[in-house]
Amino acid sequence: MIQGVGIAGVDIGSTKTCAVIAEVRPGREPDEPLPILGVGVARAEGMKGPSVTNLEAAIGSVRDALGRAETMCGREVETSYVGVPSAYIETSRSRGVVAVSGAEVTASHVKRVQEVGRAVPVRPGFELIHALCQEYSVDGRGGIQDPIGMMATRLESDVCIVTADSTACRDLSKVVDRSGYRPEELVMAPLASSLAVIDDADREAGVALVEVGGASTDVIVYVGRRLLHAATLPWGGSSVTRDIARGLGVPEEEAGRLKQRFGNARRSEVEPKEQLDVSGPGHGAGRRVSRELLAHIIEQRLDEILGLVYEELDEAGVLDRLGGGIVLTGGGASLPSTDDLARSVFNLPVRIGVPSAGITGTVESVASPSHATAVGLAMYGAAQHRSGGFAGATRALARVGGWLREFF
């Protein structure tokens, strides 16, 4: 069998670094499942929230995660796609217009209207990372996904412009590059996550991705396959851990272990009489606390975070447009009963977003909401590779999962 190109999705988070390696084989069809070969996770070092604070420590974390993934699959990575935290992201809308003069719309017209749509000024200190063509209009008729072959006098494109903080982009690229791996492209992290856990039907019906990370919670909304809204809230799983540390009087590291091993997002789901051993105030001392108290602390903070997400969606005017409901992902969505708590907050269908569709190979190794971003980055890279390869700044029209069209 001919060996394909090994690409990696690299998610540099505030609490962990996750790397997923996939293989893009020659002649791969757009709808063919992507083989996942390996995954590696390392504790995040040199990070404070989404910011790189110690370059060498962050480099070591990325090298460790990618090294573990390479060891798992027994091959090296040729190139990588790196997630940019949404805290550094800004989105805006643009519209491109070109004349077709009553002729048939061709690929050349489409490329030109995309170029016009992306030709917008970028504010100082930011750089363009995505120009997502959401839909086209032909002679005023909107909602068109592929206008090629239609007769028209005027072709328009609705473009979502995504820019990112230039300093953050340089830092992330430098971390991956100095770890010994080539960063091919920077990708909006929640956009990548959505590739791994949301399908076309949900995007059409209207869906909100709520990604509960370590330092923050990201929200992106799709309606009619269009990216309609994006926001970041500065609270995430680390907020829950800090509350546990204060509530139980234990160090944060121990609070994190208790959360992962015994945590539950619903107080009513744990046995009230169950006791947990925790550290005491003195060296070698210990004491016992109820597991119900741990769950109560978790439920209170998660309920608050999800309530703030509800307010964000309500202010954006999209709550009544979410026929596909809420998809929860990120490490903070891994606790038992988180989906049940979210249903009580949103009064909408809720599911946990676990990467599975569109991938094959060692699927079980990435079957966690905490791996969604890294898997999505690998899927994004596979689509980019098929659409135009890795070289050059000018790329062909790309198609990702039937909905993402991007040009560079």
N, C-alpha and C positions, 0 to 999 in steps of 0.2 A: 504494500500500500504506500502511495506517495504521501510523505509527511507534509503537513501544511505549516502555516505560519503560527507560531506561538505568541499570542497577545495576552496582556495582563490588564485587568481593571484594578486600580489602586485607590482605595478609600482611606485617606489619612484623617482619622477622626480625633476627637478630643480625649477619648478613653482607650481606643484601640486602633491599630492599623490593620486593614484587611486587604489581602491580595488574592485575586481569582485568575487562574490561567485557563484560557480556552484556545482551541485550535481552529484556524480557518483554512480549510482544504481547498485546493484548486477546483474551480467549477462549482463551488457551493451555491445552491439556489437560495433565493431570498427567504423562503419559508422553511428551509431545511433546519432542523434543530441544531443548535450550536453545541459541540462537544466540550464539556467542562472537564479539564484534566486534573486540576489541583487547586487547593486553597490553603492559604497560610494566614494566621492571625498572630499579631504581636501586641504587647502592651504599648500604648502611645507614650512616647517620651519626647520631651522638648516641645510640648504643645500646651498652651493655655487657652482653653476654649478652642476656637477655630484658628488661632494664631500660632505661628512658629516662633518660639521664644529661645530655643537652643538648637541651632542648626545641626550640630554633630549628633546630638541625641536623637533628633528626628530622623536623620539619615540612618542611624543604627536601627531604628524601629522599622523603617521601610525595607532595609536590607534583610532584616530578620524575617519579616512577613513574606517577602518575595522568595527568600531562600528556602523557607519551609514549603511554600507552594511548589517550587522547582524540585525539591527533594521528593515530594509526594508523587509528582508525575514523571520524574526522571528525565526532564528536558529543560532547556533554557528558554528564556523569554526574549523574543526579538524586539518587541516594542510594547509600550504601555500607554494606557489612557487614565488620566488622573482626575479625580473629582474635586471641584471647587465648592467649598461650603457656601450655602446660600446667604450667609451673613455678609459675604463679599459681593453679592450679585444684585444687579438692578435690571429690571425689565421695562420695556416701552413698546409702543406700537408704531408701525410705519406702513406706508402704502406705496406700492409701485404702480405706475401706469405707462403703457406703451401702446402705440397705434399699430393695428394689424391691417388696416385698409381693406376690409372686406374679404380678406384671404383666409386660408385655413391656418389655424394656430399650429406652429411648429415648435420643435424643441428649442430652436434658436430664439423664438419669441419668449418662451418660458424662461430661458436663461437670462434674457435681457430684462424682463420685468422683475426677476429676482434681484438682479444687480441694482436696478433702480430703487427697489424697496430697501435694500441694505445700505444704500449710500446716504447715511445720516451722520451728523456730527456726534462724536463721542466726547463726553465731558472730560476735562483734564484729570489725570490720575486713574482713568479707567480704560479698558480695551475691549473690543468686540470679541466674544467667544462663540456666539451663536446668532444666526439670522434664520429663524424658523418660519418657513412659508406655510401658513396655516390653511389657507384656501385661496381660490381664485374667483374673480368675477369676469364674465364675458358679456360685454354690452349691458352691464348693469345687473345681470343675473348672478347672484352670489351662491356660495356653498358648493362650488365646483372643486373637486379634488384633483382632477387631471383634465386640463383643457385641450390637450393636443388632439388635433383633428377636427376641432369645432370651427365653424365659420364665425368670424368676428371682425368688428372694426376697432374695438377697444378691449384690451386685456389689462386687468388689474390684479395685484397680489396683496394679500393681507399678511404682513410680516411681523413676527414677534422678535424684537431686538433684545438680546441678552448681553449685558456688559459685566465685567468683573474688575475688581480693584487690581491695578497693575502690580502693586507691591506684593500682594498676596499671590498673584499668579507667578511672579518671579520666584518667590520663596518656595512655593510648592514644586515648581519645575526644577529648581536647584536641588531640593531635597531628593527627588527621584533620580535626577541625573547623577548626583554625587554618590548615590547609593550603588551606582553601576548599571542603571537601567535607563533606556532612552525614553523620555516622555514625549509621545507623539502629539498628544492633544489634551487640552484642559476642557472638562465637561461639567456643566452645572449638575451638582450631585443629586438633588431630588429629581431632576429630569432623567438621569440614569436610573435611579431607583424605580421610577414609573415604568421604564421599559421592562423591568424584571417582574413586576407584580400586577400590572394593569393591562387588560386586553382592549381590543378595539371596541367591543360591544359596550364596555363600561364607559370608555371615552365618549362614545356616541350618546349614551344615555345621560351622562353627567356624573362625575365621580371626583371625590376629594382624596388626595393622598396625604396622609398625616404621618410624617416620619419623626418619631421621637428619638432623637439622638442623645449624645451625652450632654453637650453644652446647650443645645437648642432644639426646638421643634419646628420642622419645616412643613409648610402647607402649599400644595399646588392643586389647582382645580381645572378639570377639563369638562367642557360642555360642547357637544356636537363635534368632538375630536379636536377642538381648539383649546390651547392653553389659555385659560381665561383669567386666572388670578394666581399670584404667588406671594407668599409672606413667610417671615421667620419670627418666631417668638423666642426670647432669650432664656427659656427654661427647658430643661430636658431631664434625662435620667440622673444626671449628677445632682440636680436639685433634690430628687427623691433620696439619693444616698446621703446627702448632707442632713436632710431632715431626720433620717434614721439615726445618724451619728449623734445628733443633738438630743433626739427623743429617748434614745437608749443609753446615752452617755458612753459611747464607744468610739474608737478611732474610725476615720472614714474608710480605711482599707477593710476593717472588720465589718463595717456597715455594708460595704459593697458585697462582701462574701455572704452575709446574712440575707441580703436582698436576692442574690442569685440562687441561693440554695433553698431558702425557706419562704421567699416573698410571694405574696398573692395580692392582686389588685382589689380583691373583695374581702372585707373582714368576715362577712357571713360564710365564706367558703372554707374557713379554717376551724379546727377544733379548739374551742375556747380554753380547754384545760391543758393543751399541749404547751410544754415549756422548752425554752431554748437556753443553752449555756452560752454566756457571753463573758467578756473580760470584766474584771473588777477594777476599782480605782488603784489598787496597789499591785506591785509585781507578783505574779503568780496567783493573785486572787481571782476568784470567779464568782459569778452569780447567775441567777436564772430570771428570765423574763418570758412573758407569754407570747406565743406566736401570734395571737390575736392582736396584741399591741403593735407588733411589727406590721401586720396587714393593715391595721387602722392608719398608721402613719403613711404607708404607701398609698392607700386609697384616698386619703385627704389631699395629698399633693398631686396625684395623677388626676383626680377629679377637678382640681383647680386648673391644671394645665389644659385639660380637655375642654373645660369651660371657657378658657380664653380662646381656644381654637374655635369653639362655637361662636363666640362674639365676633371673631375675625370673619368667619364665613357669613354671619348675619349682616355685618356692616358692608361686606362686599356684595350683598344681595343675591347670593347663590344657593342658599340653603334649600329653597324650593325647586331647584333645578338639578338636584343630585339623585337622579333615578337609579344610578349605580351605587349610591351610598358612600360609605367611608371605608378606605383601605388603610389600615394601620401597619406601619413597618418601622424599621429601626430597632436598635437594641432595647429601647425603652418599652417596646411593644411585646417583648418576649415573656413578660411575667404572666402567669396563669390568670385568667378572668379579666384581662385588660379589655378584650373585646366586649365582654358583658358590661363592664363599667361604661365603655364608650356608647353602647346602645342606650343606656339610661340617660346619657348626656345629650346625645344628638337626636334620639328618637328616629333613627334611620337604620337601614341595613348596615352592618359592620362586619368586616372580616379581617383577619390577620394576613398581611401580604408576605407570602413565602415564595421565593423564586422556584419555579417548576416548569411553567409553560415556555416553550421555545428553546429548551436546553435538553441535553442528554449527557451521558457519561456519568461522572460521580455526582449525580444530582443530590443524593442524600447528604453529601458533605457541605452543601450550601443551603440546605433546607432550613433556613432560619431567617427571620426578618432582619437580623443584624447584618446579613450578607447581601441584602438587596442592592445596595449601591454598587458594590464591587462587581456583582454579577451583571448589573445593568451597564456598567462601564465596559465590561468585556463584550456584551452584546452590541453596544454602540460601536466599539472598535471593529467588530466583525463586519458590521454593515458598511462602515467607512472604507474598510479594506476592499470589500467587494465592489464598491461604487467607484473607486478611483485609485486605490493603492495608498501608500503612506507618503509618497514624495510630493513635494510642491504645495504651494498655497492655493492653487486653483483646483477645485474639486468638481467632479461631476455631480449631477443631481442625485442625492442619496435617498434611499427609501429604507426606513427602519420600522419593522413590525407593521407595515402597511399604513403608517400615519406620519412618521417624522420625515420631513423633507428639508434637507439642509444643503447650503452651498457655500463654498469658500473660494 
